[in-house]
Amino acid sequence: MKNKFFFIFFLVIYSSCNSNFYQLLKDISNDYISSSELKYLIDKKETYLLIDLRQKYEYELYHIPTAINIPYNEIYKITNKIIYQKPIIIYSKSFDIQKQILLKLKSLGYEEIKMLNGGINSWSFGFSYGN
């Protein structure tokens, strides 16, 4: 209980000292899409590009419907070839990989890009779609 109080106190003090704090929180939360939001997009046949960043053998074992596979270690080779006017959603099993690729694509000018909150694991346990 004491730790929660100090954490909240720190956030209040920090936010009053730093006007960019709320923008930072907003930016972080805008980088994510939940598995239920993604399921909604799939069910409604909305327009987006879904990229599975895992290795090919992992993709072949199981992937989210409509996803294409571009392994994270190969995406740098083709980023200049991804000319896409639709929102891009990326996922992997690793938060660090997702965040690294998200930041890279944003630095290249891709504005509408999100990462699946919880990665493939959030999908695997939340929904039962086939390959």
N, CA, C and O atoms as a MOPAC input file, in Angstrom:
PM7 MOZYME 1SCF
protein

 N      0.82300 1    -1.19100 1     0.00000 1
 C      0.00000 1     0.00000 1     0.00000 1
 C      0.86900 1     1.25700 1     0.00000 1
 O      0.58700 1     2.23400 1    -0.69300 1
 N      1.91900 1     1.19700 1     0.79000 1
 C      2.82600 1     2.33200 1     0.88400 1
 C      3.48800 1     2.61500 1    -0.46900 1
 O      3.66100 1     3.77200 1    -0.85400 1
 N      3.85900 1     1.53400 1    -1.19300 1
 C      4.50100 1     1.70200 1    -2.49800 1
 C      3.55800 1     2.33000 1    -3.51100 1
 O      3.97600 1     3.16000 1    -4.31900 1
 N      2.28100 1     1.93900 1    -3.47300 1
 C      1.30500 1     2.53000 1    -4.39200 1
 C      1.17500 1     4.02800 1    -4.14000 1
 O      1.12400 1     4.82600 1    -5.07600 1
 N      1.12200 1     4.39500 1    -2.86800 1
 C      0.99700 1     5.80700 1    -2.52600 1
 C      2.16800 1     6.60700 1    -3.08800 1
 O      1.97200 1     7.65600 1    -3.70000 1
 N      3.38600 1     6.10800 1    -2.87800 1
 C      4.56600 1     6.82600 1    -3.35500 1
 C      4.60900 1     6.88300 1    -4.87900 1
 O      5.04900 1     7.87900 1    -5.45300 1
 N      4.15700 1     5.82200 1    -5.53000 1
 C      4.12600 1     5.81500 1    -6.98800 1
 C      3.14400 1     6.86600 1    -7.49900 1
 O      3.46600 1     7.63100 1    -8.40800 1
 N      1.95200 1     6.90200 1    -6.91700 1
 C      0.95000 1     7.89000 1    -7.32100 1
 C      1.44900 1     9.29600 1    -7.01600 1
 O      1.29800 1    10.20600 1    -7.83100 1
 N      2.03600 1     9.46900 1    -5.85000 1
 C      2.59400 1    10.76800 1    -5.48000 1
 C      3.64900 1    11.20300 1    -6.49400 1
 O      3.66400 1    12.35600 1    -6.92600 1
 N      4.53400 1    10.27200 1    -6.87200 1
 C      5.57200 1    10.57100 1    -7.86100 1
 C      4.95700 1    10.98200 1    -9.19500 1
 O      5.41300 1    11.94400 1    -9.81400 1
 N      3.93000 1    10.26700 1    -9.64500 1
 C      3.28000 1    10.61000 1   -10.90700 1
 C      2.65700 1    11.99300 1   -10.86700 1
 O      2.74900 1    12.74700 1   -11.83500 1
 N      2.02400 1    12.32900 1    -9.75500 1
 C      1.40000 1    13.65100 1    -9.62200 1
 C      2.46400 1    14.74200 1    -9.65700 1
 O      2.31200 1    15.73500 1   -10.36800 1
 N      3.53600 1    14.56300 1    -8.89700 1
 C      4.61400 1    15.55000 1    -8.87900 1
 C      5.26800 1    15.64800 1   -10.25600 1
 O      5.50600 1    16.74200 1   -10.76700 1
 N      5.55400 1    14.48500 1   -10.84900 1
 C      6.21700 1    14.47400 1   -12.15700 1
 C      5.33700 1    15.14100 1   -13.20600 1
 O      5.82300 1    15.92900 1   -14.01700 1
 N      4.06200 1    14.83100 1   -13.19200 1
 C      3.17300 1    15.39200 1   -14.21300 1
 C      3.01500 1    16.89800 1   -14.04600 1
 O      2.86100 1    17.61600 1   -15.03400 1
 N      3.05200 1    17.38500 1   -12.81000 1
 C      2.94200 1    18.82900 1   -12.61500 1
 C      4.22100 1    19.54600 1   -13.04900 1
 O      4.18300 1    20.72000 1   -13.41800 1
 N      5.34800 1    18.84200 1   -13.00400 1
 C      6.62800 1    19.43300 1   -13.40400 1
 C      6.87500 1    19.31200 1   -14.89800 1
 O      7.63400 1    20.09400 1   -15.47100 1
 N      6.24900 1    18.35600 1   -15.51900 1
 C      6.54100 1    18.07600 1   -16.91600 1
 C      5.24200 1    18.06200 1   -17.71000 1
 O      4.45800 1    17.12000 1   -17.60100 1
 N      5.01200 1    19.09600 1   -18.50500 1
 C      3.76800 1    19.18100 1   -19.26700 1
 C      3.70500 1    18.13500 1   -20.37400 1
 O      2.62400 1    17.84800 1   -20.88900 1
 N      4.84800 1    17.56200 1   -20.74800 1
 C      4.86200 1    16.54000 1   -21.79100 1
 C      4.47500 1    15.16300 1   -21.27400 1
 O      4.32400 1    14.23000 1   -22.06300 1
 N      4.31500 1    15.02200 1   -19.97500 1
 C      4.01200 1    13.72200 1   -19.38400 1
 C      2.72000 1    13.13500 1   -19.94800 1
 O      2.67700 1    11.96400 1   -20.32700 1
 N      1.66200 1    13.95800 1   -20.00100 1
 C      0.38200 1    13.45800 1   -20.50200 1
 C      0.46200 1    13.12500 1   -21.97900 1
 O     -0.16600 1    12.16700 1   -22.43100 1
 N      1.21800 1    13.89100 1   -22.73400 1
 C      1.39900 1    13.58500 1   -24.15300 1
 C      2.13800 1    12.26700 1   -24.31400 1
 O      1.81400 1    11.47200 1   -25.19600 1
 N      3.13200 1    12.03200 1   -23.46000 1
 C      3.86400 1    10.76900 1   -23.50800 1
 C      2.93400 1     9.59400 1   -23.23700 1
 O      2.96900 1     8.59400 1   -23.95400 1
 N      2.09700 1     9.70900 1   -22.19800 1
 C      1.14400 1     8.63400 1   -21.90300 1
 C      0.18100 1     8.42500 1   -23.06300 1
 O     -0.14500 1     7.28800 1   -23.40300 1
 N     -0.27200 1     9.50800 1   -23.66900 1
 C     -1.19100 1     9.41500 1   -24.80100 1
 C     -0.51400 1     8.72500 1   -25.98500 1
 O     -1.10700 1     7.85600 1   -26.62200 1
 N      0.72100 1     9.11200 1   -26.27500 1
 C      1.45300 1     8.50100 1   -27.38500 1
 C      1.65400 1     7.01100 1   -27.17200 1
 O      1.49500 1     6.22000 1   -28.10200 1
 N      2.00300 1     6.62400 1   -25.94900 1
 C      2.21700 1     5.20800 1   -25.66200 1
 C      0.92800 1     4.43200 1   -25.85000 1
 O      0.94000 1     3.36200 1   -26.45900 1
 N     -0.18400 1     4.94600 1   -25.34100 1
 C     -1.44800 1     4.21800 1   -25.44400 1
 C     -1.94700 1     4.16900 1   -26.87700 1
 O     -2.66800 1     3.24000 1   -27.24300 1
 N     -1.58200 1     5.14400 1   -27.69600 1
 C     -2.01300 1     5.14800 1   -29.09400 1
 C     -1.25600 1     4.14400 1   -29.95300 1
 O     -1.65600 1     3.87700 1   -31.08600 1
 N     -0.18000 1     3.59200 1   -29.43400 1
 C      0.60900 1     2.62800 1   -30.20400 1
 C      0.02200 1     1.22000 1   -30.18300 1
 O      0.51000 1     0.34300 1   -30.89600 1
 N     -0.99600 1     0.99200 1   -29.39400 1
 C     -1.52400 1    -0.36200 1   -29.20000 1
 C     -2.89400 1    -0.55100 1   -29.80500 1
 O     -3.67200 1     0.39200 1   -29.94400 1
 N     -3.17200 1    -1.79100 1   -30.16000 1
 C     -4.51500 1    -2.21900 1   -30.51400 1
 C     -4.75300 1    -3.50100 1   -29.72300 1
 O     -3.86500 1    -4.34900 1   -29.63500 1
 N     -5.92400 1    -3.64600 1   -29.15800 1
 C     -6.22300 1    -4.84000 1   -28.37300 1
 C     -6.62000 1    -5.98900 1   -29.29600 1
 O     -6.96400 1    -5.77500 1   -30.45800 1
 N     -6.56700 1    -7.19900 1   -28.76800 1
 C     -6.95600 1    -8.35000 1   -29.57200 1
 C     -8.43500 1    -8.27400 1   -29.92800 1
 O     -8.82300 1    -8.71700 1   -31.01000 1
 N     -9.26700 1    -7.72900 1   -29.05600 1
 C    -10.69500 1    -7.61700 1   -29.38300 1
 C    -10.91900 1    -6.56400 1   -30.47900 1
 O    -11.80000 1    -6.73200 1   -31.32200 1
 N    -10.13000 1    -5.48400 1   -30.47200 1
 C    -10.24000 1    -4.49800 1   -31.54900 1
 C     -9.78700 1    -5.09400 1   -32.87800 1
 O    -10.39700 1    -4.84200 1   -33.91700 1
 N     -8.71700 1    -5.88200 1   -32.84200 1
 C     -8.24000 1    -6.53900 1   -34.06100 1
 C     -9.27000 1    -7.53500 1   -34.57200 1
 O     -9.51900 1    -7.60700 1   -35.77500 1
 N     -9.86400 1    -8.29700 1   -33.67700 1
 C    -10.90600 1    -9.25100 1   -34.07500 1
 C    -12.06300 1    -8.51800 1   -34.75100 1
 O    -12.61600 1    -8.99700 1   -35.74100 1
 N    -12.42100 1    -7.36900 1   -34.21500 1
 C    -13.48300 1    -6.55700 1   -34.81000 1
 C    -13.11300 1    -6.16100 1   -36.24600 1
 O    -13.93900 1    -6.26700 1   -37.15400 1
 N    -11.87500 1    -5.70700 1   -36.44700 1
 C    -11.43100 1    -5.33300 1   -37.79500 1
 C    -11.50200 1    -6.51900 1   -38.76200 1
 O    -11.92800 1    -6.37700 1   -39.90900 1
 N    -11.07800 1    -7.68500 1   -38.27700 1
 C    -11.10600 1    -8.88500 1   -39.12100 1
 C    -12.54400 1    -9.26400 1   -39.45100 1
 O    -12.86900 1    -9.53200 1   -40.60800 1
 N    -13.39800 1    -9.28700 1   -38.44500 1
 C    -14.79600 1    -9.66200 1   -38.64500 1
 C    -15.53000 1    -8.71000 1   -39.58300 1
 O    -16.37500 1    -9.13700 1   -40.36900 1
 N    -15.21100 1    -7.42600 1   -39.50000 1
 C    -15.87500 1    -6.41600 1   -40.33700 1
 C    -15.18600 1    -6.23200 1   -41.68600 1
 O    -15.60400 1    -5.41400 1   -42.50500 1
 N    -14.11000 1    -7.01700 1   -41.90400 1
 C    -13.35500 1    -6.94500 1   -43.15900 1
 C    -12.86800 1    -5.52200 1   -43.44700 1
 O    -12.91400 1    -5.04700 1   -44.58200 1
 N    -12.40600 1    -4.86500 1   -42.39900 1
 C    -11.83800 1    -3.52400 1   -42.52900 1
 C    -10.51300 1    -3.60200 1   -43.28900 1
 O     -9.94700 1    -4.68400 1   -43.44700 1
 N    -10.03100 1    -2.47500 1   -43.75000 1
 C     -8.80300 1    -2.40700 1   -44.51600 1
 C     -7.62100 1    -2.09900 1   -43.59900 1
 O     -7.62200 1    -1.09100 1   -42.89300 1
 N     -6.62700 1    -2.96200 1   -43.61700 1
 C     -5.41800 1    -2.80400 1   -42.81300 1
 C     -4.38200 1    -3.79300 1   -43.34800 1
 O     -4.70900 1    -4.69000 1   -44.12500 1
 N     -3.14800 1    -3.62100 1   -42.92700 1
 C     -2.08500 1    -4.57500 1   -43.23700 1
 C     -1.61700 1    -5.15400 1   -41.91900 1
 O     -1.12600 1    -4.42400 1   -41.05800 1
 N     -1.76500 1    -6.45300 1   -41.75300 1
 C     -1.38100 1    -7.14200 1   -40.52400 1
 C     -0.09500 1    -7.90800 1   -40.78400 1
 O     -0.05800 1    -8.79100 1   -41.64000 1
 N      0.96500 1    -7.57200 1   -40.04400 1
 C      2.28300 1    -8.17800 1   -40.26400 1
 C      2.69000 1    -8.98800 1   -39.03800 1
 O      2.77100 1    -8.47100 1   -37.92400 1
 N      2.94400 1   -10.27600 1   -39.27700 1
 C      3.46800 1   -11.17900 1   -38.25500 1
 C      4.98600 1   -11.09700 1   -38.33500 1
 O      5.57200 1   -11.45000 1   -39.35800 1
 N      5.62500 1   -10.63300 1   -37.26500 1
 C      7.06900 1   -10.40900 1   -37.25300 1
 C      7.87200 1   -11.63100 1   -36.81500 1
 O      9.09900 1   -11.57100 1   -36.74300 1
 N      7.19100 1   -12.73700 1   -36.52300 1
 C      7.89400 1   -13.93100 1   -36.04900 1
 C      8.57100 1   -14.65100 1   -37.21900 1
 O      8.36600 1   -14.30800 1   -38.38300 1
 N      9.36500 1   -15.63400 1   -36.88800 1
 C     10.05800 1   -16.41400 1   -37.92200 1
 C      9.04900 1   -17.24200 1   -38.72300 1
 O      7.94800 1   -17.53100 1   -38.25300 1
 N      9.44700 1   -17.61000 1   -39.93000 1
 C      8.54200 1   -18.30500 1   -40.84700 1
 C      7.96100 1   -19.58200 1   -40.23900 1
 O      6.76800 1   -19.84500 1   -40.39100 1
 N      8.78500 1   -20.38200 1   -39.55200 1
 C      8.28500 1   -21.63600 1   -38.99400 1
 C      7.23500 1   -21.37300 1   -37.90700 1
 O      6.30600 1   -22.16400 1   -37.74200 1
 N      7.37900 1   -20.26900 1   -37.16800 1
 C      6.38300 1   -19.92300 1   -36.14900 1
 C      5.07700 1   -19.48700 1   -36.80300 1
 O      3.99100 1   -19.85200 1   -36.35200 1
 N      5.19500 1   -18.71100 1   -37.86000 1
 C      4.02600 1   -18.26000 1   -38.61600 1
 C      3.27300 1   -19.46200 1   -39.17800 1
 O      2.04400 1   -19.51200 1   -39.12600 1
 N      4.01000 1   -20.42300 1   -39.71100 1
 C      3.37200 1   -21.59700 1   -40.30900 1
 C      2.66000 1   -22.46400 1   -39.27400 1
 O      1.67600 1   -23.12900 1   -39.59600 1
 N      3.14500 1   -22.46200 1   -38.04300 1
 C      2.48000 1   -23.22100 1   -36.98600 1
 C      1.14200 1   -22.59400 1   -36.60700 1
 O      0.14500 1   -23.29500 1   -36.43000 1
 N      1.13000 1   -21.29300 1   -36.48700 1
 C     -0.07900 1   -20.59000 1   -36.07600 1
 C      0.08600 1   -19.10600 1   -36.35500 1
 O      1.12700 1   -18.52100 1   -36.05700 1
 N     -0.93800 1   -18.50600 1   -36.92500 1
 C     -0.92100 1   -17.06600 1   -37.13900 1
 C     -2.34700 1   -16.52700 1   -37.12600 1
 O     -3.31600 1   -17.28000 1   -37.22000 1
 N     -2.44700 1   -15.24100 1   -37.00900 1
 C     -3.74600 1   -14.57400 1   -37.00900 1
 C     -4.24100 1   -14.49500 1   -38.45100 1
 O     -3.47100 1   -14.17400 1   -39.35600 1
 N     -5.52300 1   -14.78700 1   -38.66500 1
 C     -6.06300 1   -14.70100 1   -40.03000 1
 C     -5.78900 1   -13.33300 1   -40.64800 1
 O     -5.82700 1   -12.31500 1   -39.95800 1
 N     -5.52300 1   -13.31800 1   -41.90800 1
 C     -5.21300 1   -12.15900 1   -42.75500 1
 C     -3.78400 1   -11.65200 1   -42.59400 1
 O     -3.39100 1   -10.72400 1   -43.30000 1
 N     -3.00000 1   -12.22600 1   -41.69600 1
 C     -1.62600 1   -11.75600 1   -41.47800 1
 C     -0.69300 1   -12.23900 1   -42.58200 1
 O     -0.83700 1   -13.34200 1   -43.10900 1
 N      0.26200 1   -11.38400 1   -42.91300 1
 C      1.35900 1   -11.80600 1   -43.77700 1
 C      2.59800 1   -11.92800 1   -42.89600 1
 O      2.67900 1   -11.30300 1   -41.83800 1
 N      3.54200 1   -12.71900 1   -43.32600 1
 C      4.73700 1   -12.95000 1   -42.52200 1
 C      5.92500 1   -12.20200 1   -43.10300 1
 O      6.34800 1   -12.45000 1   -44.23200 1
 N      6.44900 1   -11.28400 1   -42.30800 1
 C      7.71700 1   -10.61900 1   -42.61100 1
 C      8.52700 1   -10.69200 1   -41.32000 1
 O      8.32800 1    -9.87400 1   -40.42200 1
 N      9.43300 1   -11.65400 1   -41.21600 1
 C     10.21400 1   -11.77700 1   -39.97600 1
 C     10.92800 1   -10.47300 1   -39.62900 1
 O     11.40600 1    -9.75500 1   -40.50800 1
 N     10.98800 1   -10.18600 1   -38.34200 1
 C     11.54300 1    -8.91100 1   -37.87700 1
 C     12.95200 1    -8.66600 1   -38.39100 1
 O     13.32300 1    -7.51800 1   -38.63600 1
 N     13.74700 1    -9.72100 1   -38.56100 1
 C     15.12300 1    -9.52300 1   -39.02600 1
 C     15.19700 1    -9.28400 1   -40.53300 1
 O     16.27200 1    -9.00100 1   -41.06000 1
 N     14.07100 1    -9.39500 1   -41.22600 1
 C     14.04200 1    -9.13100 1   -42.66900 1
 C     13.28100 1    -7.86300 1   -43.01700 1
 O     13.36500 1    -7.38400 1   -44.14800 1
 N     12.54700 1    -7.31900 1   -42.07300 1
 C     11.68500 1    -6.17600 1   -42.39200 1
 C     12.49000 1    -4.94600 1   -42.80100 1
 O     12.00800 1    -4.12400 1   -43.58100 1
 N     13.71600 1    -4.81100 1   -42.28200 1
 C     14.54000 1    -3.65800 1   -42.65700 1
 C     14.91500 1    -3.68200 1   -44.13500 1
 O     15.13000 1    -2.63500 1   -44.74700 1
 N     14.99200 1    -4.88400 1   -44.70100 1
 C     15.36600 1    -5.01300 1   -46.10900 1
 C     14.25900 1    -4.54000 1   -47.03400 1
 O     14.52800 1    -4.14300 1   -48.16700 1
 N     13.01800 1    -4.57700 1   -46.56700 1
 C     11.91700 1    -4.27000 1   -47.47700 1
 C     11.08700 1    -3.06400 1   -47.06400 1
 O     10.07700 1    -2.77100 1   -47.70400 1
 N     11.48600 1    -2.35900 1   -46.01500 1
 C     10.66300 1    -1.23400 1   -45.56300 1
 C     10.45700 1    -0.19100 1   -46.65300 1
 O      9.40700 1     0.45000 1   -46.70800 1
 N     11.42600 1    -0.01800 1   -47.50000 1
 C     11.25200 1     0.95800 1   -48.58300 1
 C     10.29800 1     0.44400 1   -49.65600 1
 O      9.87600 1     1.21600 1   -50.51700 1
 N      9.95000 1    -0.83600 1   -49.62500 1
 C      9.02100 1    -1.40600 1   -50.59900 1
 C      7.59800 1    -1.48300 1   -50.07900 1
 O      6.67100 1    -1.75700 1   -50.84200 1
 N      7.41200 1    -1.24100 1   -48.76900 1
 C      6.06200 1    -1.26200 1   -48.20900 1
 C      5.45100 1     0.11400 1   -48.44000 1
 O      5.66300 1     1.04500 1   -47.66400 1
 N      4.69500 1     0.21800 1   -49.51400 1
 C      3.98400 1     1.45700 1   -49.80800 1
 C      2.52200 1     1.13400 1   -49.55700 1
 O      1.84700 1     0.52600 1   -50.38700 1
 N      2.06700 1     1.54300 1   -48.43000 1
 C      0.75000 1     1.12500 1   -47.99800 1
 C      0.01400 1     2.30200 1   -47.39100 1
 O      0.49800 1     2.93100 1   -46.45000 1
 N     -1.14400 1     2.59300 1   -47.92700 1
 C     -1.93300 1     3.71700 1   -47.44200 1
 C     -2.92900 1     3.29100 1   -46.37000 1
 O     -3.75500 1     4.09000 1   -45.92800 1
 N     -2.84900 1     2.04800 1   -45.96000 1
 C     -3.76500 1     1.52100 1   -44.95800 1
 C     -3.04800 1     1.44200 1   -43.62000 1
 O     -1.81800 1     1.42500 1   -43.57200 1
 N     -3.80600 1     1.39500 1   -42.54100 1
 C     -3.15700 1     1.21100 1   -41.23900 1
 C     -2.36900 1    -0.09600 1   -41.19500 1
 O     -2.78000 1    -1.09900 1   -41.77800 1
 N     -1.24400 1    -0.07400 1   -40.50600 1
 C     -0.40100 1    -1.26000 1   -40.35500 1
 C     -0.48300 1    -1.70600 1   -38.90200 1
 O     -0.35800 1    -0.89800 1   -37.98200 1
 N     -0.69300 1    -2.99900 1   -38.71200 1
 C     -0.72100 1    -3.58900 1   -37.38000 1
 C      0.35900 1    -4.66100 1   -37.35500 1
 O      0.40500 1    -5.52500 1   -38.23000 1
 N      1.22000 1    -4.60400 1   -36.35600 1
 C      2.29700 1    -5.58700 1   -36.25200 1
 C      2.13100 1    -6.39300 1   -34.97600 1
 O      1.57800 1    -5.91900 1   -33.98300 1
 N      2.62500 1    -7.62900 1   -35.02800 1
 C      2.64200 1    -8.43400 1   -33.81100 1
 C      3.78600 1    -9.43200 1   -33.85600 1
 O      4.29600 1    -9.78800 1   -34.91800 1
 N      4.16400 1    -9.86700 1   -32.67400 1
 C      5.22100 1   -10.84100 1   -32.48600 1
 C      4.95000 1   -11.52200 1   -31.15600 1
 O      3.88600 1   -11.34200 1   -30.56400 1
 N      5.90700 1   -12.29800 1   -30.69200 1
 C      5.77300 1   -12.84500 1   -29.33800 1
 C      6.55600 1   -12.01000 1   -28.34500 1
 O      6.46000 1   -12.22100 1   -27.13500 1
 N      7.33300 1   -11.06000 1   -28.85300 1
 C      8.20000 1   -10.23700 1   -28.01500 1
 C      7.79500 1    -8.76800 1   -28.09000 1
 O      7.72000 1    -8.18400 1   -29.17100 1
 N      7.53500 1    -8.18500 1   -26.92600 1
 C      7.21500 1    -6.75800 1   -26.86300 1
 C      8.36900 1    -5.92400 1   -27.41800 1
 O      8.15000 1    -4.96400 1   -28.15600 1
 N      9.58400 1    -6.29300 1   -27.06200 1
 C     10.75200 1    -5.52100 1   -27.49200 1
 C     10.86900 1    -5.47300 1   -29.01000 1
 O     11.17800 1    -4.42700 1   -29.58000 1
 N     10.62200 1    -6.60400 1   -29.66200 1
 C     10.68500 1    -6.64100 1   -31.12500 1
 C      9.57900 1    -5.77200 1   -31.71000 1
 O      9.82500 1    -4.98700 1   -32.62600 1
 N      8.37300 1    -5.90500 1   -31.19200 1
 C      7.26500 1    -5.08700 1   -31.69300 1
 C      7.58100 1    -3.60700 1   -31.57500 1
 O      7.39700 1    -2.84900 1   -32.52800 1
 N      8.05200 1    -3.19700 1   -30.41500 1
 C      8.33300 1    -1.77700 1   -30.17500 1
 C      9.46500 1    -1.28300 1   -31.08100 1
 O      9.39300 1    -0.17700 1   -31.61700 1
 N     10.49700 1    -2.09000 1   -31.25100 1
 C     11.62300 1    -1.71800 1   -32.10800 1
 C     11.15200 1    -1.51100 1   -33.55100 1
 O     11.52100 1    -0.52200 1   -34.18400 1
 N     10.35200 1    -2.42200 1   -34.06600 1
 C      9.87000 1    -2.30800 1   -35.44200 1
 C      8.89100 1    -1.14400 1   -35.56800 1
 O      8.92000 1    -0.41800 1   -36.56200 1
 N      8.02900 1    -0.96100 1   -34.57700 1
 C      7.09800 1     0.15700 1   -34.59900 1
 C      7.85100 1     1.48500 1   -34.69300 1
 O      7.51500 1     2.34000 1   -35.51200 1
 N      8.86000 1     1.64800 1   -33.85800 1
 C      9.63900 1     2.89500 1   -33.87300 1
 C     10.38000 1     3.07200 1   -35.19600 1
 O     10.48100 1     4.18700 1   -35.70700 1
 N     10.89400 1     1.98200 1   -35.74700 1
 C     11.60300 1     2.04700 1   -37.02900 1
 C     10.64800 1     2.49400 1   -38.14100 1
 O     10.97200 1     3.38800 1   -38.92200 1
 N      9.47200 1     1.86600 1   -38.20400 1
 C      8.51700 1     2.22300 1   -39.24900 1
 C      8.01800 1     3.65800 1   -39.08200 1
 O      7.82600 1     4.36900 1   -40.06900 1
 N      7.80900 1     4.08200 1   -37.84400 1
 C      7.39700 1     5.46900 1   -37.61100 1
 C      8.49000 1     6.43900 1   -38.05000 1
 O      8.19400 1     7.50000 1   -38.60100 1
 N      9.74700 1     6.08300 1   -37.81000 1
 C     10.85200 1     6.95900 1   -38.21400 1
 C     10.96000 1     7.05900 1   -39.73200 1
 O     11.51700 1     8.02200 1   -40.25800 1
 N     10.42400 1     6.05600 1   -40.43400 1
 C     10.43400 1     6.06300 1   -41.89700 1
 C      9.20900 1     6.76600 1   -42.47500 1
 O      9.05500 1     6.85400 1   -43.69400 1
 N      8.33800 1     7.26800 1   -41.59700 1
 C      7.19600 1     8.04200 1   -42.06600 1
 C      5.85600 1     7.33000 1   -42.02600 1
 O      4.83600 1     7.92200 1   -42.38000 1
 N      5.83600 1     6.09300 1   -41.60900 1
 C      4.55800 1     5.39400 1   -41.48600 1
 C      3.83900 1     5.93200 1   -40.25500 1
 O      4.33000 1     5.80200 1   -39.13400 1
 N      2.67500 1     6.53500 1   -40.47100 1
 C      1.98500 1     7.18300 1   -39.35800 1
 C      0.94900 1     6.28100 1   -38.70400 1
 O      0.83300 1     6.24600 1   -37.47900 1
 N      0.21400 1     5.57000 1   -39.50400 1
 C     -0.85000 1     4.72100 1   -38.96600 1
 C     -0.30900 1     3.32200 1   -38.71800 1
 O     -0.48400 1     2.41800 1   -39.53500 1
 N      0.34100 1     3.16100 1   -37.59500 1
 C      0.91000 1     1.86100 1   -37.24700 1
 C      0.66200 1     1.58700 1   -35.76900 1
 O      0.85500 1     2.44900 1   -34.91200 1
 N      0.23600 1     0.37900 1   -35.50400 1
 C     -0.03800 1    -0.04200 1   -34.13100 1
 C      0.55100 1    -1.42700 1   -33.91900 1
 O      0.81000 1    -2.17100 1   -34.86500 1
 N      0.75300 1    -1.74800 1   -32.64700 1
 C      1.19800 1    -3.10400 1   -32.32400 1
 C      0.14300 1    -3.76700 1   -31.45400 1
 O     -0.52600 1    -3.11900 1   -30.64900 1
 N      0.01100 1    -5.06700 1   -31.63500 1
 C     -0.99000 1    -5.83200 1   -30.90100 1
 C     -0.57500 1    -5.92400 1   -29.44300 1
 O      0.48600 1    -6.46100 1   -29.12500 1
 N     -1.40300 1    -5.40600 1   -28.56900 1
 C     -1.11800 1    -5.41500 1   -27.14300 1
 C     -1.06700 1    -6.85900 1   -26.64400 1
 O     -2.06000 1    -7.58200 1   -26.72300 1
 N      0.07800 1    -7.27100 1   -26.13700 1
 C      0.25400 1    -8.65100 1   -25.67300 1
 C      0.76700 1    -9.58600 1   -26.75100 1
 O      1.02400 1   -10.76100 1   -26.48900 1
 N      0.91800 1    -9.06700 1   -27.97100 1
 C      1.46100 1    -9.88000 1   -29.06200 1
 C      0.59500 1   -11.07200 1   -29.41100 1
 O     -0.60500 1   -11.08500 1   -29.13800 1
 N      1.20800 1   -12.06300 1   -30.01300 1
 C      0.48200 1   -13.25700 1   -30.44900 1
 C     -0.16700 1   -13.96800 1   -29.27800 1
 O     -1.21500 1   -14.59300 1   -29.44200 1
 N      0.43200 1   -13.88800 1   -28.10100 1
 C     -0.14100 1   -14.57800 1   -26.94100 1
 C     -1.51000 1   -14.03500 1   -26.56900 1
 O     -2.36800 1   -14.79500 1   -26.12100 1
 N     -1.73500 1   -12.74600 1   -26.74000 1
 C     -3.04900 1   -12.18900 1   -26.41900 1
 C     -4.10200 1   -12.72000 1   -27.37800 1
 O     -5.26400 1   -12.88900 1   -27.00700 1
 N     -3.69400 1   -12.98100 1   -28.60100 1
 C     -4.63300 1   -13.52300 1   -29.57600 1
 C     -4.86200 1   -15.00800 1   -29.31200 1
 O     -6.00500 1   -15.46500 1   -29.30900 1
 N     -3.81400 1   -15.74600 1   -29.09500 1
 C     -3.91000 1   -17.19100 1   -28.91400 1
 C     -4.85900 1   -17.56600 1   -27.79300 1
 O     -5.61700 1   -18.52900 1   -27.90100 1
 N     -4.81200 1   -16.80100 1   -26.72100 1
 C     -5.63200 1   -17.15500 1   -25.57500 1
 C     -7.00600 1   -16.49200 1   -25.61800 1
 O     -7.90300 1   -16.86300 1   -24.86000 1
 N     -7.16800 1   -15.51800 1   -26.49800 1
 C     -8.42800 1   -14.79400 1   -26.51600 1
 C     -9.43600 1   -15.28800 1   -27.52400 1
 O    -10.64000 1   -15.15900 1   -27.30300 1
 N     -8.97000 1   -15.85500 1   -28.63800 1
 C     -9.87000 1   -16.22800 1   -29.72300 1
 C     -9.45100 1   -17.55000 1   -30.31000 1
 O     -8.29900 1   -17.96700 1   -30.19200 1
 N    -10.39400 1   -18.19600 1   -30.93900 1
 C    -10.08300 1   -19.50800 1   -31.52100 1
 C    -10.35300 1   -19.51300 1   -33.01200 1
 O    -11.27400 1   -20.17800 1   -33.48700 1
 N     -9.54000 1   -18.76500 1   -33.74800 1
 C     -9.56500 1   -18.82100 1   -35.20000 1
 C     -8.56000 1   -19.85500 1   -35.64800 1
 O     -7.60400 1   -20.14300 1   -34.92900 1
 N     -8.75600 1   -20.40700 1   -36.80100 1
 C     -7.76000 1   -21.32700 1   -37.36500 1
 C     -6.70800 1   -20.54700 1   -38.09100 1
 O     -6.64400 1   -19.32300 1   -37.98200 1
 N     -5.86700 1   -21.25600 1   -38.84300 1
 C     -4.79800 1   -20.58500 1   -39.61500 1
 C     -5.34900 1   -19.80300 1   -40.74300 1
 O     -4.59300 1   -19.18000 1   -41.48900 1

